[in-house]
Amino acid sequence: MSTAVAVVAPEPVAAPLHVVATPVVDVAAREANRWLLVFGIPCLFASVFVAAAIGSGVKWLLGFALVSLLAAICSLTWLALSSDTNG
């Protein structure tokens, strides 16, 4: 006679699958993300170039900052004209 006991582990039961509905994206949130992306990136680059010009003393970096600001002004104009906040 053996003293070992055989224990049988129960098989795990898988949960039934179900379809998850896609979340509805808010129009205002999508518009805010578009503004932050399109207008924020040129402003970020301009601030980095200004900081680099001040920190390093290299004056030609201000040219890149001015180009970035011009891009920010153009993107701001485009965003204002193409905004769909009034439906």
DAJO-V273855 format. One line per field, one symbol per residue. ss: DSSP state (2 for helix, 1 for strand, 0 for the rest). psi: psi as a letter, one per 20 degrees, with the letter a starting at -180 (. if undefined). A space follows every 10 residues. Layout:
ss->???
psi->???
This chain:
ss->0000000000 0000000000 0000002222 2222222222 2222222222 2222220000 2222222222 2222222222 2200000
psi->pqiqpopopq pqppqqqqpp qqqppphhhh hhhgghghhh ghhggghghg hhgghhjohi hhghghhhhg hhgghggghh hjplij.
